[in-house]
Amino acid sequence: MPHSAPSTIDSVETAAKARVGKPRKVPRVVILGGGTVGMYTARRLRKRLGRREAAIVVVDPRPYMTYAPFLPEAAAGSIDPRNVVAPHRRALKGVDVLQGKVSQVHHAERTVEITPEEGEPYWITYDHLVVGLGSVARTLPIPGLAEQAVGFKNVEEAIAVRNHVLNRIDLAASTWDPELRRRMLTFVFVGGGFAGVEALAELEDIARYNVRHYKQVEQDELRFVLVEGSPRILPEVSEELGGYTLEQLRKRNIEIHLSTFLSSCVDGHVVLSTGVELDADTIVWTAGVKANPVLQQSDLPLDQLGRVTTNARLQVVEADGTVVADAYAAGDCAAVPDLYNPGQFCPPNAQHALREGNHLGDNLARVLRSAEPTEYKHRNVGAVASLGMYKGVAQMFGKIKVRGFPAWVLHRTYHVFAMPTVNRKLRIMAGWTGSLLLRREVVPLGSLHDPRAEFRAASVPPRPRVVEPGEKDPSVGGASTAKNAS
Ligand SMILES: Cc1cc2nc3c(=O)[nH]c(=O)nc-3n(C[C@H](O)[C@H](O)[C@H](O)COP(=O)(O)OP(=O)(O)OC[C@H]3O[C@@H](n4cnc5c(N)ncnc54)[C@H](O)[C@@H]3O)c2cc1C
């Protein structure tokens, strides 16, 4: 079936003509990316302006926004994966949602190209552009990495890692080959920032909890390894709290290699820069992010790290500070000046992305009502991390350091309030209550990742067609005489 763009959207030519001949009655704001920035900008703008004042279009290949700070807990099974995402069509009332990837941006012509998962790419036009395309994993050309490792940036990856870890334990319990067991029960995480440490700690916690139910697997057979290039972990908190976390993880027998790099992992044979070698079936890469590379396919000004350059009003600016009319950017893909730390940029985290999104929604509403946009200013409130059930670390307002159970409670409280939509907040809290009463759910659903495997195996191959005498047998390269099919 031929695919056509939704009715609210014009093709480049017709839209361009319409713009020249007759200005749009309602200005159109196109938001690239329906993640933290996209979701909060769209919601705030819709709240501020009625449908007759602005048409809002959000473009994202996924039908939902992911609240990434909850991914480690989703991987540990403490939160239902469906509850760490907010579906666009439900959360974005009064907003048009287009499912597809932005593949080019021609801001000079006020057009963007959208490539849907199926069908031909098409262009849409706009009057105002918001770029909230986020980041992707920053990888390195390490032999074996692309083939063996998995990222931890979205809900699909988090759930795949959970199922894989639990599935390895299941498989190890059914084999007596010591080398195979060692390999299956070795889990390597590369990157000691927040995402890596939380993912590792949550998965180690659930793996140990799970192993209690196995007679054939001993706790000390589980080997969790963290590889970090710098001399410390959790650069987001003070050295003291980073040191405390390190100590806690080591007490849990987690092996930590600091000032160490992954050199190679061909076929799961991990080689570290210190010469340490080990075999692992699970390698999770969480060593940093970079701005979404699709921005290279745009005419927007980018800095050396590929981020869109903005001023503190979140307007896109050229290197000399000249404002690029009608373009705004925020979040992981933007270099937004941090007014509390002159000369620096806001760090790529949800704390900023969420507030920048709200601020951008307010600013756009002001601009569309012919007022001046205001500057975004936010003092970091701190960082909270969960390290497994009832364990955590937190640093609030730079000074207050919290450890253990209170930090874990703080982590859950802070993030559940930041999670968009009341519906999601309630579902998450209901899930936590259920887990406290009924214990955690640890069943691996490995087959989710290849649901057709069993059906494929059960399928009967089609019977070969009987080739009539003298007819050319299509299964044979040249002409042949007919054989009776059995
Ligand atoms: C595991 C993990 C844990 C984290 N923990 C914390 C934490 O505890 N605290 C904290 O403050 N921050 C945390 N972060 C960071 C935080 O989640 C991000 O900084 C924040 O989500 C950035 O928001 P964003 O809107 O810029 O990007 P995102 O929220 O990533 O949104 C980008 C959107 O763009 C879409 N997109 C991508 N490519 C295209 C395309 N070509 N066309 C259209 N759309 C596209 C994506 O699908 C996505 O919806 C964590 C991140 C991870 C991965």
The ligand as an SDF file (V2000), in Angstrom:
LIG
                    3D

 53 58  0  0  0  0  0  0  0  0999 V2000
   20.5260    4.1300   32.1010 C   0  0  0  0  0  0  0  0  0  0  0  0
   20.4240    5.6210   32.2840 C   0  0  0  0  0  0  0  0  0  0  0  0
   20.2750    6.1380   33.5540 C   0  0  0  0  0  0  0  0  0  0  0  0
   20.1760    7.5220   33.7340 C   0  0  0  0  0  0  0  0  0  0  0  0
   20.0180    8.0030   35.0050 N   0  0  0  0  0  0  0  0  0  0  0  0
   19.8810    9.3250   35.1910 C   0  0  0  0  0  0  0  0  0  0  0  0
   19.6690    9.8390   36.4990 C   0  0  0  0  0  0  0  0  0  0  0  0
   19.6100    9.0870   37.4630 O   0  0  0  0  0  0  0  0  0  0  0  0
   19.5190   11.1770   36.6270 N   0  0  0  0  0  0  0  0  0  0  0  0
   19.5520   12.0250   35.5590 C   0  0  0  0  0  0  0  0  0  0  0  0
   19.3850   13.2520   35.7470 O   0  0  0  0  0  0  0  0  0  0  0  0
   19.7800   11.5830   34.3120 N   0  0  0  0  0  0  0  0  0  0  0  0
   19.9410   10.2520   34.0920 C   0  0  0  0  0  0  0  0  0  0  0  0
   20.1410    9.7740   32.8250 N   0  0  0  0  0  0  0  0  0  0  0  0
   20.2910   10.7130   31.6900 C   0  0  0  0  0  0  0  0  0  0  0  0
   18.9490   11.2130   31.1600 C   0  0  0  0  0  0  0  0  0  0  0  0
   18.0610   10.1450   30.9540 O   0  0  0  0  0  0  0  0  0  0  0  0
   19.1520   11.9730   29.8640 C   0  0  0  0  0  0  0  0  0  0  0  0
   20.0880   12.9940   30.0790 O   0  0  0  0  0  0  0  0  0  0  0  0
   17.8460   12.6150   29.3830 C   0  0  0  0  0  0  0  0  0  0  0  0
   16.9070   11.6250   29.0880 O   0  0  0  0  0  0  0  0  0  0  0  0
   18.0940   13.4660   28.1280 C   0  0  0  0  0  0  0  0  0  0  0  0
   16.8900   13.9270   27.6270 O   0  0  0  0  0  0  0  0  0  0  0  0
   16.7550   14.2750   26.0690 P   0  0  0  0  0  0  0  0  0  0  0  0
   15.3530   14.7250   25.8610 O   0  0  0  0  0  0  0  0  0  0  0  0
   17.8640   15.1570   25.6560 O   0  0  0  0  0  0  0  0  0  0  0  0
   16.9980   12.8820   25.3520 O   0  0  0  0  0  0  0  0  0  0  0  0
   16.0790   11.5960   25.3930 P   0  0  0  0  0  0  0  0  0  0  0  0
   15.2160   11.5830   26.5980 O   0  0  0  0  0  0  0  0  0  0  0  0
   16.9940   10.4450   25.1650 O   0  0  0  0  0  0  0  0  0  0  0  0
   15.1370   11.8000   24.1290 O   0  0  0  0  0  0  0  0  0  0  0  0
   15.6070   11.7650   22.8170 C   0  0  0  0  0  0  0  0  0  0  0  0
   14.4480   11.2980   21.9480 C   0  0  0  0  0  0  0  0  0  0  0  0
   14.8300   11.4420   20.5800 O   0  0  0  0  0  0  0  0  0  0  0  0
   14.3500   10.3330   19.8800 C   0  0  0  0  0  0  0  0  0  0  0  0
   15.1380   10.1910   18.6550 N   0  0  0  0  0  0  0  0  0  0  0  0
   16.3620    9.6660   18.4900 C   0  0  0  0  0  0  0  0  0  0  0  0
   16.7360    9.7380   17.2040 N   0  0  0  0  0  0  0  0  0  0  0  0
   15.7150   10.3370   16.5500 C   0  0  0  0  0  0  0  0  0  0  0  0
   15.4990   10.7060   15.1930 C   0  0  0  0  0  0  0  0  0  0  0  0
   16.4110   10.4750   14.2460 N   0  0  0  0  0  0  0  0  0  0  0  0
   14.3300   11.2970   14.8770 N   0  0  0  0  0  0  0  0  0  0  0  0
   13.3820   11.5410   15.8190 C   0  0  0  0  0  0  0  0  0  0  0  0
   13.5430   11.2290   17.1170 N   0  0  0  0  0  0  0  0  0  0  0  0
   14.6970   10.6330   17.4710 C   0  0  0  0  0  0  0  0  0  0  0  0
   14.5320    9.1700   20.8450 C   0  0  0  0  0  0  0  0  0  0  0  0
   13.6960    8.0700   20.4900 O   0  0  0  0  0  0  0  0  0  0  0  0
   14.1220    9.8180   22.1500 C   0  0  0  0  0  0  0  0  0  0  0  0
   12.7460    9.6640   22.4010 O   0  0  0  0  0  0  0  0  0  0  0  0
   20.2430    8.3920   32.6140 C   0  0  0  0  0  0  0  0  0  0  0  0
   20.3960    7.8590   31.3310 C   0  0  0  0  0  0  0  0  0  0  0  0
   20.4800    6.4900   31.1560 C   0  0  0  0  0  0  0  0  0  0  0  0
   20.6380    5.9350   29.7620 C   0  0  0  0  0  0  0  0  0  0  0  0
  1  2  1  0
  2  3  1  0
  2 52  2  0
  3  4  2  0
  4  5  1  0
  4 50  1  0
  5  6  2  0
  6  7  1  0
  6 13  1  0
  7  8  2  0
  7  9  1  0
  9 10  1  0
 10 11  2  0
 10 12  1  0
 12 13  2  0
 13 14  1  0
 14 15  1  0
 14 50  1  0
 15 16  1  0
 16 17  1  0
 16 18  1  0
 18 19  1  0
 18 20  1  0
 20 21  1  0
 20 22  1  0
 22 23  1  0
 23 24  1  0
 24 25  2  0
 24 26  1  0
 24 27  1  0
 27 28  1  0
 28 29  2  0
 28 30  1  0
 28 31  1  0
 31 32  1  0
 32 33  1  0
 33 34  1  0
 33 48  1  0
 34 35  1  0
 35 36  1  0
 35 46  1  0
 36 37  1  0
 36 45  1  0
 37 38  2  0
 38 39  1  0
 39 40  1  0
 39 45  2  0
 40 41  1  0
 40 42  2  0
 42 43  1  0
 43 44  2  0
 44 45  1  0
 46 47  1  0
 46 48  1  0
 48 49  1  0
 50 51  2  0
 51 52  1  0
 52 53  1  0
M  END
$$$$
